[in-house]
Structures are given as structure tokens and as C-alpha cells.
């Protein structure tokens, strides 16, 4: 007997991936497409938090939080000299990008979960290990 709910879940999952891909493309910084073809762009993910680093010209860092577990995301970048840059933070459904001086050596991505009560309160923040860009 076929399980109609399994097929429905697979279809819904594929649709979510397609929507996330379209959303990501529309929120990408304008310089990212040229950098991606030059091979200097690296993409990272931590749950529903997406980060892109472009070291072609200085250090562009872009972060986007899609639908999913985390309602807020942040990325902490470190340059080649070990200087920790000002972190970027963004709420779910939004993106932000900045250009740092110098090349980015590594990043650390974090996501914050919220309690569902009104008003929502930050509950717990989870972070990735240090991720090397080069």
C-alpha cells in the first residue's frame, strides 16, 4: 500500500528547497555572482543560517536566515592576521552583507532559537566550530 503522506512530505520538502534557493539568489549581494565564477566565493550553512564569503576583493561576508529552526543568525569573521571582525546579525527572513578590510580566514556561524511565548524570548544559541575559508 502506498503511503500518500510520505509522498506529500517529499513534495513539500522539495518545494521548500526550491523556495529557499530562489530566496537565496534574490538576496545575494551583487558582487557575489562575478566572484563565484572567479572561484573566490565559499558558501557555508548552519541549519537554516546561510553564509557566503567572497575574498576576491577584500572580504565580503553575507548572511541570510531562512525558514527553519533558528529565528536569528550571526556570523563572526576573523581575518588573516587573527583580528576578529564585528559580527553580523540578522533576523529570520532577512539578509545583510558587509565588506571587511582584508581577507577573511575563518568564520563561526551561530543560530538562536526562541521560546514560542508572546513576546518571543531568546532561548538558546548554538554555534558551529571555526570554519576555514581558504
Protein Blocks (a to p, Z undefined) as FASTA:
>chain_A
ZZfklmmmmmmmmmmmmmmmmmmmmmpcfklmmmmmnopaccddehjaccdddfkgojad
dddddedjblbdcdddddfkopacddddddehiacddddedjdfbdcdddddddfbdcdd
dfbdcddddddfZZ
